[in-house]
Amino acid sequence: MAKTNDITEITFEQEKKTFSWMCTALETACIVMFAAFAVTVAVVLGVVIAGGAKMNDVIVLAVNSGVLLLGMASALNYGRVIFRSLKSGETPFRYDIADKVRDASLALVICGLAGILVQAVSNSFSEAFSDICHYYFFVTVGNMFTGVLLGIMSYVMNYGCKLQQESDETL
């Protein structure tokens, strides 16, 4: 006689497989995005050097790019760890995940502020950099805005963790 399966159990198992696959895809996307950013920075620096730019212009561009890349790398690394934790966990509302989201938020905001500071100082070292400084400013503000949104999400997740804990203790 064939075993009877509960339809909600089958649906839940399918959902867990889909969620696990999605977490793996997003973890991979974090790695690919970081690699794309790093390669783009290297290519831009290579083009600037090959174009015969002055060394102080190249250094200013490298420092500004490095600050932005550091913030993005840190946030993407937290994202990679978050998706790996989500894939293996039972519930997404865990304090370690909320803390990692908060840390990614702080990384983006702090590197955004550092980027604005570096950009302000860069104009005194390189006049050529002021032409592309506007693009860096938009990226920096975008990082800070994303960081603020992640900070808000971390508070929501922390609240969800508290509700999850109360639910678990009630049962």
DSSP file with accessible surface (Angstrom, degrees, kcal/mol):
  #  RESIDUE AA STRUCTURE BP1 BP2  ACC     N-H-->O    O-->H-N    N-H-->O    O-->H-N    TCO  KAPPA ALPHA  PHI   PSI    X-CA   Y-CA   Z-CA
    1    1 A M              0   0  238      0, 0.0     2,-0.1     0, 0.0     0, 0.0   0.000 360.0 360.0 360.0 138.3    0.0    0.0    0.0
    2    2 A A        -     0   0   89      1,-0.1     2,-0.3     0, 0.0     0, 0.0  -0.417 360.0-110.2 -75.6 145.7    1.3    3.4   -0.9
    3    3 A K        -     0   0  172     -2,-0.1     2,-0.4     1,-0.1    -1,-0.1  -0.564  28.5-128.2 -76.2 136.3    2.3    5.9    1.8
    4    4 A T        -     0   0  129     -2,-0.3     2,-0.4     1,-0.0    -1,-0.1  -0.721  23.0-152.6 -86.7 129.9    0.0    8.9    2.1
    5    5 A N        -     0   0   95     -2,-0.4     2,-0.4     4,-0.0     3,-0.0  -0.846  15.6-122.5-105.6 140.6    1.8   12.2    2.1
    6    6 A D     >  -     0   0   88     -2,-0.4     4,-2.1     1,-0.2     3,-0.2  -0.656  17.3-142.8 -77.6 127.3    0.6   15.4    3.7
    7    7 A I  H  > S+     0   0  117     -2,-0.4     4,-2.5     1,-0.2     5,-0.2   0.861 100.1  53.2 -63.7 -34.5    0.3   18.1    1.0
    8    8 A T  H  > S+     0   0   91      2,-0.2     4,-2.4     1,-0.2    -1,-0.2   0.878 107.8  51.8 -69.9 -31.8    1.5   20.8    3.4
    9    9 A E  H  > S+     0   0  111     -3,-0.2     4,-2.4     2,-0.2    -2,-0.2   0.918 111.2  46.8 -68.8 -40.9    4.6   18.7    4.2
   10   10 A I  H  X S+     0   0   61     -4,-2.1     4,-2.5     2,-0.2    -2,-0.2   0.937 113.6  48.4 -65.0 -45.1    5.4   18.3    0.5
   11   11 A T  H  X S+     0   0   69     -4,-2.5     4,-2.5     1,-0.2    -2,-0.2   0.913 111.3  50.3 -62.4 -41.3    4.9   22.0   -0.1
   12   12 A F  H  X S+     0   0  117     -4,-2.4     4,-2.4     2,-0.2    -1,-0.2   0.916 110.6  49.2 -65.1 -40.7    7.1   22.9    2.9
   13   13 A E  H  X S+     0   0   84     -4,-2.4     4,-2.1     2,-0.2    -1,-0.2   0.907 111.7  48.8 -65.4 -40.5    9.9   20.6    1.7
   14   14 A Q  H  X S+     0   0  115     -4,-2.5     4,-2.4     1,-0.2    -2,-0.2   0.909 111.3  50.6 -63.7 -40.9    9.7   22.1   -1.8
   15   15 A E  H  X S+     0   0  119     -4,-2.5     4,-2.7     2,-0.2    -2,-0.2   0.891 108.7  51.4 -64.5 -39.6    9.8   25.6   -0.3
   16   16 A K  H  X S+     0   0   83     -4,-2.4     4,-2.6     2,-0.2    -1,-0.2   0.907 110.7  48.7 -64.3 -40.0   12.9   24.7    1.8
   17   17 A K  H  X S+     0   0  152     -4,-2.1     4,-2.5     2,-0.2    -2,-0.2   0.925 113.1  47.1 -65.0 -43.9   14.6   23.4   -1.3
   18   18 A T  H  X S+     0   0   75     -4,-2.4     4,-2.6     2,-0.2    -2,-0.2   0.921 113.1  49.0 -62.9 -43.2   13.8   26.6   -3.3
   19   19 A F  H  X S+     0   0   86     -4,-2.7     4,-2.5     2,-0.2    -2,-0.2   0.916 111.3  49.5 -63.8 -42.0   14.9   28.8   -0.4
   20   20 A S  H  X S+     0   0   44     -4,-2.6     4,-2.1     2,-0.2    -2,-0.2   0.921 111.9  48.2 -63.8 -42.8   18.2   26.9    0.0
   21   21 A W  H  X S+     0   0  170     -4,-2.5     4,-2.5     2,-0.2    -2,-0.2   0.912 111.6  50.4 -63.2 -41.5   18.8   27.2   -3.8
   22   22 A M  H  X S+     0   0   85     -4,-2.6     4,-2.7     2,-0.2     5,-0.2   0.909 109.4  50.5 -65.0 -41.2   18.0   30.9   -3.6
   23   23 A C  H  X S+     0   0    3     -4,-2.5     4,-2.4     2,-0.2    -1,-0.2   0.905 110.8  49.6 -63.3 -40.2   20.4   31.4   -0.7
   24   24 A T  H  X S+     0   0   53     -4,-2.1     4,-2.3     2,-0.2    -2,-0.2   0.922 111.6  48.8 -64.0 -42.3   23.1   29.6   -2.6
   25   25 A A  H  X S+     0   0   37     -4,-2.5     4,-2.4     1,-0.2    -2,-0.2   0.914 113.3  46.3 -65.0 -40.9   22.5   31.8   -5.7
   26   26 A L  H  X S+     0   0   68     -4,-2.7     4,-2.0     2,-0.2    -1,-0.2   0.867 110.3  53.4 -71.7 -34.3   22.6   35.0   -3.6
   27   27 A E  H  X S+     0   0   13     -4,-2.4     4,-1.5    -5,-0.2    -2,-0.2   0.934 111.8  45.8 -62.4 -44.1   25.7   33.9   -1.8
   28   28 A T  H  X S+     0   0   73     -4,-2.3     4,-2.7     1,-0.2    -2,-0.2   0.895 108.4  56.8 -65.3 -38.1   27.3   33.3   -5.2
   29   29 A A  H  X S+     0   0   39     -4,-2.4     4,-2.9     1,-0.2    -1,-0.2   0.876 103.2  54.4 -62.5 -36.9   26.0   36.7   -6.4
   30   30 A C  H  X S+     0   0   14     -4,-2.0     4,-2.0     2,-0.2    -1,-0.2   0.922 110.8  45.4 -62.1 -42.7   27.8   38.4   -3.6
   31   31 A I  H  X S+     0   0   90     -4,-1.5     4,-2.4     2,-0.2    -2,-0.2   0.929 114.4  48.0 -66.4 -44.1   31.1   36.8   -4.6
   32   32 A V  H  X S+     0   0   89     -4,-2.7     4,-2.7     1,-0.2    -2,-0.2   0.909 110.3  51.9 -65.3 -40.6   30.5   37.7   -8.3
   33   33 A M  H  X S+     0   0   90     -4,-2.9     4,-2.5     2,-0.2    -1,-0.2   0.917 109.9  48.8 -64.0 -42.2   29.6   41.3   -7.5
   34   34 A F  H  X S+     0   0   82     -4,-2.0     4,-2.7     1,-0.2    -1,-0.2   0.937 112.0  48.8 -62.9 -44.3   32.7   41.8   -5.4
   35   35 A A  H  X S+     0   0   48     -4,-2.4     4,-2.7     1,-0.2     5,-0.2   0.908 110.8  51.1 -61.5 -40.6   34.9   40.3   -8.2
   36   36 A A  H  X S+     0   0   50     -4,-2.7     4,-2.5     2,-0.2    -1,-0.2   0.917 111.1  47.7 -64.0 -42.5   33.2   42.5  -10.8
   37   37 A F  H  X S+     0   0   74     -4,-2.5     4,-2.4     2,-0.2    -2,-0.2   0.929 113.3  48.0 -62.5 -45.5   33.8   45.6   -8.6
   38   38 A A  H  X S+     0   0   30     -4,-2.7     4,-2.4     1,-0.2    -2,-0.2   0.920 113.1  47.1 -63.6 -43.4   37.5   44.7   -8.1
   39   39 A V  H  X S+     0   0   89     -4,-2.7     4,-2.9    -5,-0.2     5,-0.2   0.914 111.1  52.3 -65.6 -40.9   38.0   44.0  -11.8
   40   40 A T  H  X S+     0   0   82     -4,-2.5     4,-2.7    -5,-0.2     5,-0.2   0.927 110.3  47.6 -60.9 -44.9   36.3   47.2  -12.8
   41   41 A V  H  X S+     0   0   34     -4,-2.4     4,-2.6     1,-0.2     5,-0.2   0.930 113.0  48.9 -62.1 -43.8   38.6   49.2  -10.4
   42   42 A A  H  X S+     0   0   62     -4,-2.4     4,-2.4     2,-0.2    -2,-0.2   0.912 112.6  47.6 -63.3 -41.9   41.7   47.5  -11.8
   43   43 A V  H  X S+     0   0   86     -4,-2.9     4,-2.8     2,-0.2     5,-0.2   0.930 112.0  49.4 -65.9 -44.0   40.7   48.1  -15.4
   44   44 A V  H  X S+     0   0   62     -4,-2.7     4,-2.6    -5,-0.2    -2,-0.2   0.937 112.9  47.1 -61.7 -45.3   39.9   51.8  -14.8
   45   45 A L  H  X S+     0   0   33     -4,-2.6     4,-2.6    -5,-0.2    -1,-0.2   0.907 112.0  51.2 -62.5 -40.5   43.2   52.2  -13.0
   46   46 A G  H  X S+     0   0   38     -4,-2.4     4,-2.8    -5,-0.2    -2,-0.2   0.911 110.6  48.0 -62.4 -41.8   45.0   50.4  -15.8
   47   47 A V  H  X S+     0   0   98     -4,-2.8     4,-2.0     2,-0.2    -2,-0.2   0.914 112.2  49.4 -65.8 -41.5   43.3   52.6  -18.4
   48   48 A V  H  <>S+     0   0   42     -4,-2.6     5,-1.8    -5,-0.2    -2,-0.2   0.924 113.6  45.7 -64.7 -42.7   44.2   55.8  -16.5
   49   49 A I  H ><5S+     0   0  102     -4,-2.6     3,-1.7     1,-0.2    -2,-0.2   0.931 113.6  49.0 -65.6 -44.6   47.9   54.6  -16.2
   50   50 A A  H 3<5S+     0   0   88     -4,-2.8    -1,-0.2     1,-0.3    -2,-0.2   0.812 103.3  62.8 -65.4 -27.6   48.0   53.6  -19.8
   51   51 A G  T 3<5S-     0   0   69     -4,-2.0    -1,-0.3    -5,-0.2    -2,-0.2   0.488 119.2-110.1 -76.3  -2.7   46.6   57.0  -20.8
   52   52 A G  T < 5 +     0   0   64     -3,-1.7    -3,-0.2    -4,-0.2    -2,-0.1   0.794  54.5 171.6  82.5  29.7   49.6   58.7  -19.3
   53   53 A A      < -     0   0   41     -5,-1.8    -1,-0.2     1,-0.1     2,-0.0  -0.321  41.1 -94.3 -69.5 156.1   48.0   60.3  -16.2
   54   54 A K     >  -     0   0  147      1,-0.1     4,-2.0     4,-0.0     3,-0.2  -0.355  32.7-117.2 -67.1 152.3   50.1   61.9  -13.6
   55   55 A M  H  > S+     0   0  133      1,-0.2     4,-2.6     2,-0.2     5,-0.2   0.879 114.1  54.5 -63.3 -37.8   51.1   59.7  -10.7
   56   56 A N  H  > S+     0   0   76      1,-0.2     4,-2.3     2,-0.2    -1,-0.2   0.884 107.9  50.8 -66.3 -32.3   49.3   61.9   -8.1
   57   57 A D  H  > S+     0   0   26     -3,-0.2     4,-2.4     2,-0.2    -1,-0.2   0.919 111.1  48.3 -67.0 -40.8   46.1   61.5  -10.2
   58   58 A V  H  X S+     0   0   14     -4,-2.0     4,-2.7     2,-0.2    -2,-0.2   0.919 112.0  48.9 -65.6 -42.4   46.5   57.8  -10.3
   59   59 A I  H  X S+     0   0   93     -4,-2.6     4,-2.8     2,-0.2     5,-0.2   0.929 111.5  49.1 -64.9 -43.2   47.1   57.6   -6.5
   60   60 A V  H  X S+     0   0   10     -4,-2.3     4,-2.5     1,-0.2     5,-0.2   0.931 113.1  47.2 -62.7 -43.8   44.0   59.8   -5.8
   61   61 A L  H  X S+     0   0    6     -4,-2.4     4,-2.6     1,-0.2     5,-0.2   0.919 112.9  49.4 -63.3 -41.5   41.9   57.6   -8.0
   62   62 A A  H  X S+     0   0   37     -4,-2.7     4,-2.6     2,-0.2    -2,-0.2   0.907 111.7  48.1 -65.8 -41.5   43.2   54.4   -6.4
   63   63 A V  H  X S+     0   0   74     -4,-2.8     4,-2.3     2,-0.2    -2,-0.2   0.940 114.1  45.9 -66.0 -46.4   42.6   55.7   -2.9
   64   64 A N  H  X S+     0   0    1     -4,-2.5     4,-1.9    -5,-0.2    -2,-0.2   0.924 115.6  46.3 -62.1 -43.0   39.1   56.8   -3.6
   65   65 A S  H  X S+     0   0    4     -4,-2.6     4,-2.8    -5,-0.2    -1,-0.2   0.896 110.7  54.0 -65.4 -38.9   38.3   53.6   -5.4
   66   66 A G  H  X S+     0   0   35     -4,-2.6     4,-2.6    -5,-0.2    -2,-0.2   0.893 106.7  50.7 -63.3 -40.4   39.9   51.6   -2.6
   67   67 A V  H  X S+     0   0   27     -4,-2.3     4,-1.9     2,-0.2    -1,-0.2   0.942 114.4  43.5 -63.5 -46.3   37.7   53.2    0.1
   68   68 A L  H  X S+     0   0   12     -4,-1.9     4,-2.3     1,-0.2    -2,-0.2   0.920 114.6  50.0 -64.5 -41.2   34.5   52.5   -1.9
   69   69 A L  H  X S+     0   0   34     -4,-2.8     4,-3.0     1,-0.2     5,-0.2   0.883 107.2  55.1 -66.4 -36.2   35.7   49.0   -2.7
   70   70 A L  H  X S+     0   0  116     -4,-2.6     4,-2.4     2,-0.2    -1,-0.2   0.927 109.9  46.0 -62.6 -44.7   36.5   48.3    1.0
   71   71 A G  H  X S+     0   0    0     -4,-1.9     4,-2.4     2,-0.2    -2,-0.2   0.931 116.0  44.7 -63.9 -44.8   33.0   49.2    2.0
   72   72 A M  H  X S+     0   0   25     -4,-2.3     4,-2.9     2,-0.2     5,-0.2   0.904 112.9  51.4 -67.0 -40.0   31.4   47.2   -0.7
   73   73 A A  H  X S+     0   0   25     -4,-3.0     4,-2.3    -5,-0.2    -2,-0.2   0.921 111.3  47.7 -62.9 -43.3   33.7   44.2   -0.1
   74   74 A S  H  X S+     0   0   41     -4,-2.4     4,-2.3    -5,-0.2    -2,-0.2   0.946 114.6  45.2 -63.6 -47.2   32.9   44.3    3.6
   75   75 A A  H  X S+     0   0   14     -4,-2.4     4,-2.4     1,-0.2    -2,-0.2   0.915 113.9  49.1 -64.4 -41.0   29.1   44.5    3.1
   76   76 A L  H  X S+     0   0   27     -4,-2.9     4,-2.5     2,-0.2    -1,-0.2   0.863 109.0  53.2 -68.2 -33.1   29.2   41.8    0.4
   77   77 A N  H  X S+     0   0   76     -4,-2.3     4,-2.3    -5,-0.2    -1,-0.2   0.923 109.4  48.2 -66.4 -42.0   31.2   39.5    2.6
   78   78 A Y  H  X S+     0   0   70     -4,-2.3     4,-2.8     1,-0.2    -2,-0.2   0.915 111.1  52.1 -61.2 -40.7   28.6   40.0    5.4
   79   79 A G  H  X S+     0   0   13     -4,-2.4     4,-2.6     2,-0.2     5,-0.2   0.916 107.8  51.1 -61.0 -42.3   25.9   39.2    2.7
   80   80 A R  H  X S+     0   0   54     -4,-2.5     4,-2.0     1,-0.2    -1,-0.2   0.939 112.8  45.4 -59.9 -45.0   27.7   36.0    1.7
   81   81 A V  H  X S+     0   0   39     -4,-2.3     4,-2.4     1,-0.2    -2,-0.2   0.894 111.4  53.5 -67.3 -38.1   27.9   34.9    5.4
   82   82 A I  H  X S+     0   0   17     -4,-2.8     4,-2.8     1,-0.2    -2,-0.2   0.945 110.1  46.1 -62.5 -46.9   24.2   35.9    6.0
   83   83 A F  H  X S+     0   0   50     -4,-2.6     4,-2.0     1,-0.2    -1,-0.2   0.869 111.4  52.3 -67.4 -34.1   23.0   33.8    3.0
   84   84 A R  H  X S+     0   0  123     -4,-2.0     4,-1.3    -5,-0.2    -1,-0.2   0.920 112.2  46.1 -65.2 -41.3   25.1   30.8    4.1
   85   85 A S  H  X S+     0   0   21     -4,-2.4     4,-1.1     1,-0.2    -2,-0.2   0.889 111.6  51.3 -67.4 -40.5   23.6   31.0    7.6
   86   86 A L  H  < S+     0   0   22     -4,-2.8     3,-0.4     1,-0.2    -1,-0.2   0.888 106.0  55.8 -63.1 -37.9   20.1   31.4    6.2
   87   87 A K  H  < S+     0   0   72     -4,-2.0    -1,-0.2     1,-0.2    -2,-0.2   0.871 115.0  37.1 -62.8 -37.1   20.6   28.3    4.0
   88   88 A S  H  < S+     0   0   97     -4,-1.3    -1,-0.2    -5,-0.1    -2,-0.2   0.557 104.2  87.9 -94.4  -7.3   21.5   26.1    7.0
   89   89 A G     <  -     0   0   26     -4,-1.1    -3,-0.0    -3,-0.4     5,-0.0  -0.403  68.7-136.3 -95.7 168.6   19.2   27.5    9.6
   90   90 A E  S    S+     0   0  159      1,-0.2    -1,-0.1    -2,-0.1    -4,-0.0   0.841  89.8  22.6 -86.6 -39.6   15.6   26.8   10.6
   91   91 A T        -     0   0   32      1,-0.1    -1,-0.2     2,-0.0    -2,-0.0  -0.976  62.3-141.9-131.0 144.3   14.4   30.3   10.9
   92   92 A P  S    S+     0   0   55      0, 0.0     2,-1.6     0, 0.0    69,-0.1   0.685  86.9  86.2 -76.8 -14.5   15.7   33.6    9.4
   93   93 A F        +     0   0   81     67,-0.1     2,-0.4     4,-0.1     3,-0.0  -0.606  59.1 133.2 -91.0  81.2   14.9   35.4   12.6
   94   94 A R     >  -     0   0   57     -2,-1.6     4,-2.1     1,-0.1     3,-0.3  -0.963  61.6-126.9-128.2 147.5   18.1   34.8   14.5
   95   95 A Y  H  > S+     0   0   86     -2,-0.4     4,-2.5     1,-0.2     5,-0.2   0.854 107.8  57.6 -64.1 -34.9   20.2   37.3   16.4
   96   96 A D  H  > S+     0   0   63      1,-0.2     4,-1.8     2,-0.2    -1,-0.2   0.895 108.7  46.2 -65.2 -34.9   23.4   36.4   14.6
   97   97 A I  H  > S+     0   0    0     -3,-0.3     4,-2.3     2,-0.2    -2,-0.2   0.929 111.7  50.4 -72.2 -42.9   21.8   37.2   11.3
   98   98 A A  H  X S+     0   0    2     -4,-2.1     4,-2.3     1,-0.2    -2,-0.2   0.901 110.7  51.0 -60.7 -38.4   20.4   40.5   12.6
   99   99 A D  H  X S+     0   0   61     -4,-2.5     4,-2.6     2,-0.2    -1,-0.2   0.893 109.1  50.2 -66.4 -38.8   23.8   41.4   13.9
  100  100 A K  H  X S+     0   0   50     -4,-1.8     4,-2.4     2,-0.2    -2,-0.2   0.887 109.6  50.7 -68.5 -35.8   25.5   40.6   10.5
  101  101 A V  H  X S+     0   0    8     -4,-2.3     4,-2.2     2,-0.2    -2,-0.2   0.928 111.6  48.5 -65.3 -42.3   22.9   42.8    8.7
  102  102 A R  H  X S+     0   0   96     -4,-2.3     4,-2.6     1,-0.2    -2,-0.2   0.921 110.9  50.6 -62.4 -42.1   23.6   45.6   11.2
  103  103 A D  H  X S+     0   0   46     -4,-2.6     4,-2.4     2,-0.2    -2,-0.2   0.893 109.3  50.4 -64.7 -38.9   27.4   45.2   10.7
  104  104 A A  H  X S+     0   0    4     -4,-2.4     4,-2.2     2,-0.2    -1,-0.2   0.908 110.2  51.8 -63.8 -39.0   27.0   45.3    6.9
  105  105 A S  H  X S+     0   0   10     -4,-2.2     4,-2.4     1,-0.2    -2,-0.2   0.937 110.2  47.3 -61.5 -46.8   25.0   48.5    7.4
  106  106 A L  H  X S+     0   0   84     -4,-2.6     4,-2.9     1,-0.2     5,-0.3   0.890 109.2  54.8 -63.0 -39.5   27.7   50.0    9.5
  107  107 A A  H  X S+     0   0   15     -4,-2.4     4,-2.2     1,-0.2     5,-0.2   0.924 111.1  44.5 -60.8 -44.0   30.4   49.0    7.0
  108  108 A L  H  X S+     0   0   10     -4,-2.2     4,-1.9     2,-0.2    -2,-0.2   0.918 116.4  45.2 -68.3 -42.3   28.5   50.8    4.2
  109  109 A V  H  X S+     0   0   35     -4,-2.4     4,-2.6     2,-0.2     5,-0.2   0.944 115.3  46.5 -68.6 -44.7   27.8   54.0    6.2
  110  110 A I  H  X S+     0   0  103     -4,-2.9     4,-2.7     1,-0.2     5,-0.2   0.934 115.1  45.6 -65.1 -45.1   31.3   54.3    7.7
  111  111 A C  H  X S+     0   0   16     -4,-2.2     4,-2.4    -5,-0.3    -1,-0.2   0.847 111.4  54.7 -68.6 -28.8   33.0   53.7    4.3
  112  112 A G  H  X S+     0   0    0     -4,-1.9     4,-2.1    -5,-0.2    -2,-0.2   0.935 110.5  44.5 -66.1 -45.6   30.5   56.2    2.7
  113  113 A L  H  X S+     0   0   96     -4,-2.6     4,-2.3     2,-0.2    -2,-0.2   0.912 114.2  49.7 -64.0 -41.7   31.5   58.8    5.3
  114  114 A A  H  X S+     0   0   38     -4,-2.7     4,-2.9     1,-0.2     5,-0.2   0.892 108.6  54.1 -63.5 -37.8   35.2   58.0    4.8
  115  115 A G  H  X S+     0   0    2     -4,-2.4     4,-2.5     2,-0.2    -2,-0.2   0.905 108.0  48.6 -63.0 -40.9   34.7   58.2    1.0
  116  116 A I  H  X S+     0   0   57     -4,-2.1     4,-2.2     2,-0.2    -1,-0.2   0.926 113.0  48.2 -65.3 -41.6   33.2   61.7    1.3
  117  117 A L  H  X S+     0   0  118     -4,-2.3     4,-1.9     2,-0.2    -2,-0.2   0.939 112.8  47.3 -63.7 -45.4   36.1   62.8    3.5
  118  118 A V  H  X S+     0   0   33     -4,-2.9     4,-2.5     1,-0.2    -2,-0.2   0.899 111.1  52.3 -63.9 -38.8   38.7   61.3    1.1
  119  119 A Q  H  X S+     0   0    8     -4,-2.5     4,-1.2    -5,-0.2    -1,-0.2   0.896 107.1  52.2 -65.2 -38.6   36.9   63.0   -1.8
  120  120 A A  H  < S+     0   0   68     -4,-2.2     4,-0.3     1,-0.2    -1,-0.2   0.905 115.1  41.4 -63.8 -39.0   37.0   66.4   -0.1
  121  121 A V  H >X S+     0   0   70     -4,-1.9     3,-1.3     1,-0.2     4,-0.6   0.838 105.2  66.8 -75.9 -32.2   40.8   66.0    0.5
  122  122 A S  H >X S+     0   0    7     -4,-2.5     4,-2.1     1,-0.3     3,-1.2   0.820  87.7  66.1 -61.1 -33.8   41.4   64.6   -2.9
  123  123 A N  H 3< S+     0   0   71     -4,-1.2    -1,-0.3     1,-0.3    -2,-0.1   0.801  98.0  54.3 -62.5 -26.8   40.5   67.8   -4.7
  124  124 A S  H <4 S+     0   0   96     -3,-1.3    -1,-0.3    -4,-0.3    -2,-0.2   0.709 113.8  42.0 -78.6 -18.3   43.6   69.5   -3.2
  125  125 A F  H << S+     0   0  130     -3,-1.2     2,-0.4    -4,-0.6    -2,-0.2   0.715 124.0  25.8 -96.6 -26.1   45.9   66.7   -4.5
  126  126 A S     <  -     0   0    2     -4,-2.1     4,-0.5     1,-0.1    -1,-0.3  -0.943  47.0-172.4-146.5 120.3   44.5   66.3   -8.0
  127  127 A E  S >  S+     0   0  170     -2,-0.4     3,-0.6     1,-0.2     4,-0.4   0.803  91.8  60.8 -77.4 -29.8   42.6   68.7  -10.2
  128  128 A A  T >> S+     0   0   49      1,-0.2     3,-1.1     2,-0.2     4,-0.5   0.831  96.5  60.8 -66.5 -29.8   41.9   65.9  -12.7
  129  129 A F  H >> S+     0   0    7      1,-0.2     4,-1.2    -7,-0.2     3,-0.9   0.806  87.5  72.5 -69.8 -25.7   40.0   63.9  -10.1
  130  130 A S  H <4 S+     0   0   46     -3,-0.6     4,-0.5    -4,-0.5    -1,-0.2   0.780  89.1  63.0 -62.4 -23.0   37.4   66.7   -9.7
  131  131 A D  H <4 S+     0   0  119     -3,-1.1    -1,-0.3    -4,-0.4     3,-0.2   0.877 115.0  29.0 -67.6 -38.0   36.0   65.8  -13.1
  132  132 A I  H XX S+     0   0   63     -3,-0.9     4,-1.5    -4,-0.5     3,-0.7   0.442  94.5  95.5-102.3   1.4   35.0   62.3  -12.0
  133  133 A C  H 3X S+     0   0   17     -4,-1.2     4,-2.4     1,-0.2     5,-0.2   0.835  76.7  63.8 -60.4 -31.7   34.5   63.2   -8.3
  134  134 A H  H 3> S+     0   0  124     -4,-0.5     4,-1.9    -3,-0.2    -1,-0.2   0.894 101.5  49.6 -61.8 -38.8   30.7   63.6   -9.0
  135  135 A Y  H <> S+     0   0  163     -3,-0.7     4,-2.1     1,-0.2    -1,-0.2   0.914 110.6  49.4 -66.9 -42.6   30.4   60.0   -9.9
  136  136 A Y  H  X S+     0   0   33     -4,-1.5     4,-2.7     1,-0.2    -1,-0.2   0.879 107.5  55.8 -63.4 -36.6   32.1   58.9   -6.8
  137  137 A F  H  X S+     0   0   93     -4,-2.4     4,-2.8     1,-0.2     5,-0.2   0.924 107.5  48.3 -62.8 -42.4   29.9   61.1   -4.7
  138  138 A F  H  X S+     0   0  148     -4,-1.9     4,-2.4     2,-0.2    -1,-0.2   0.907 113.0  47.7 -65.3 -40.0   26.8   59.4   -6.1
  139  139 A V  H  X S+     0   0   62     -4,-2.1     4,-2.6     2,-0.2    -2,-0.2   0.921 112.7  49.6 -64.9 -41.9   28.2   56.0   -5.4
  140  140 A T  H  X S+     0   0    0     -4,-2.7     4,-2.3     2,-0.2    -2,-0.2   0.932 112.3  46.1 -63.7 -45.7   29.2   57.1   -1.9
  141  141 A V  H  X S+     0   0   62     -4,-2.8     4,-2.8     1,-0.2    -1,-0.2   0.898 111.6  53.4 -64.9 -37.6   25.8   58.5   -1.2
  142  142 A G  H  X S+     0   0   31     -4,-2.4     4,-2.7    -5,-0.2    -2,-0.2   0.910 108.2  49.9 -62.9 -40.8   24.2   55.3   -2.6
  143  143 A N  H  X S+     0   0   18     -4,-2.6     4,-2.5     2,-0.2    -2,-0.2   0.922 112.3  47.4 -61.6 -44.3   26.3   53.2   -0.3
  144  144 A M  H  X S+     0   0   45     -4,-2.3     4,-2.5     2,-0.2    -2,-0.2   0.916 112.1  49.3 -65.7 -40.8   25.3   55.3    2.7
  145  145 A F  H  X S+     0   0  132     -4,-2.8     4,-2.4     2,-0.2    -2,-0.2   0.929 112.5  47.5 -63.2 -44.3   21.6   55.1    1.7
  146  146 A T  H  X S+     0   0   67     -4,-2.7     4,-2.6     1,-0.2    -1,-0.2   0.901 110.7  53.2 -62.5 -39.6   21.8   51.4    1.3
  147  147 A G  H  X S+     0   0    0     -4,-2.5     4,-2.2     2,-0.2    -2,-0.2   0.904 108.3  49.2 -61.9 -41.5   23.6   51.2    4.7
  148  148 A V  H  X S+     0   0   79     -4,-2.5     4,-2.4     2,-0.2    -2,-0.2   0.926 111.1  49.9 -64.7 -42.6   20.7   53.1    6.3
  149  149 A L  H  X S+     0   0   88     -4,-2.4     4,-2.4     1,-0.2    -2,-0.2   0.913 111.2  49.0 -62.9 -40.5   18.1   50.8    4.7
  150  150 A L  H  X S+     0   0   42     -4,-2.6     4,-2.3     2,-0.2    -1,-0.2   0.869 108.6  54.7 -65.7 -35.5   20.1   47.8    6.0
  151  151 A G  H  X S+     0   0   11     -4,-2.2     4,-1.7     2,-0.2    -2,-0.2   0.919 109.0  47.0 -62.3 -42.9   20.2   49.4    9.4
  152  152 A I  H  X S+     0   0   99     -4,-2.4     4,-2.0     1,-0.2    -2,-0.2   0.929 111.8  51.1 -63.2 -42.8   16.5   49.7    9.4
  153  153 A M  H  X S+     0   0   93     -4,-2.4     4,-2.8     1,-0.2    -2,-0.2   0.865 105.7  56.1 -63.8 -34.4   16.1   46.1    8.3
  154  154 A S  H  X S+     0   0    6     -4,-2.3     4,-2.4     2,-0.2    -1,-0.2   0.889 106.8  49.5 -66.2 -37.1   18.4   45.0   11.0
  155  155 A Y  H  X S+     0   0  165     -4,-1.7     4,-2.2     2,-0.2    -1,-0.2   0.901 111.3  49.2 -66.5 -39.1   16.2   46.6   13.6
  156  156 A V  H  X S+     0   0   91     -4,-2.0     4,-2.5     2,-0.2    -2,-0.2   0.929 112.6  47.8 -63.8 -42.8   13.1   44.9   12.1
  157  157 A M  H  X S+     0   0   27     -4,-2.8     4,-2.2     2,-0.2    -2,-0.2   0.888 109.5  52.9 -65.7 -38.3   15.0   41.5   12.1
  158  158 A N  H  X S+     0   0   43     -4,-2.4     4,-1.9     2,-0.2    -1,-0.2   0.912 109.8  48.5 -62.8 -41.5   16.0   42.1   15.7
  159  159 A Y  H  X S+     0   0  151     -4,-2.2     4,-2.4     1,-0.2    -2,-0.2   0.912 109.8  52.3 -63.2 -41.4   12.3   42.7   16.6
  160  160 A G  H  X S+     0   0   11     -4,-2.5     4,-2.7     1,-0.2    -2,-0.2   0.871 106.4  54.4 -61.5 -35.7   11.4   39.5   14.6
  161  161 A C  H  X S+     0   0    4     -4,-2.2     4,-2.6     2,-0.2    -1,-0.2   0.907 108.0  48.9 -63.6 -41.8   14.0   37.6   16.7
  162  162 A K  H  X S+     0   0  106     -4,-1.9     4,-2.4     2,-0.2    -2,-0.2   0.914 112.8  47.1 -64.9 -41.9   12.4   38.8   19.9
  163  163 A L  H  X S+     0   0   76     -4,-2.4     4,-2.5     2,-0.2    -2,-0.2   0.905 111.7  51.0 -65.4 -39.0    8.9   37.8   18.6
  164  164 A Q  H  X S+     0   0   56     -4,-2.7     4,-2.6     2,-0.2    -2,-0.2   0.919 110.4  49.8 -62.3 -42.9   10.4   34.4   17.5
  165  165 A Q  H  X S+     0   0   84     -4,-2.6     4,-2.3     2,-0.2    -2,-0.2   0.922 111.1  48.3 -63.5 -43.7   11.9   33.9   21.0
  166  166 A E  H  X S+     0   0  117     -4,-2.4     4,-2.0     1,-0.2    -2,-0.2   0.917 112.1  49.9 -63.2 -40.0    8.6   34.7   22.7
  167  167 A S  H  X S+     0   0   57     -4,-2.5     4,-1.9     1,-0.2    -2,-0.2   0.909 111.4  48.2 -63.6 -44.2    6.7   32.3   20.4
  168  168 A D  H  < S+     0   0   95     -4,-2.6    -1,-0.2     1,-0.2    -2,-0.2   0.881 113.0  47.7 -64.4 -38.5    9.2   29.6   21.1
  169  169 A E  H  < S+     0   0  136     -4,-2.3    -1,-0.2    -5,-0.2    -2,-0.2   0.825 108.9  54.8 -73.1 -29.6    9.0   30.1   24.8
  170  170 A T  H  <        0   0  120     -4,-2.0    -2,-0.2    -5,-0.2    -1,-0.2   0.905 360.0 360.0 -68.8 -40.8    5.2   30.2   24.8
  171  171 A L     <        0   0  175     -4,-1.9    -2,-0.2    -5,-0.2    -1,-0.2   0.846 360.0 360.0 -78.7 360.0    5.0   26.8   23.1
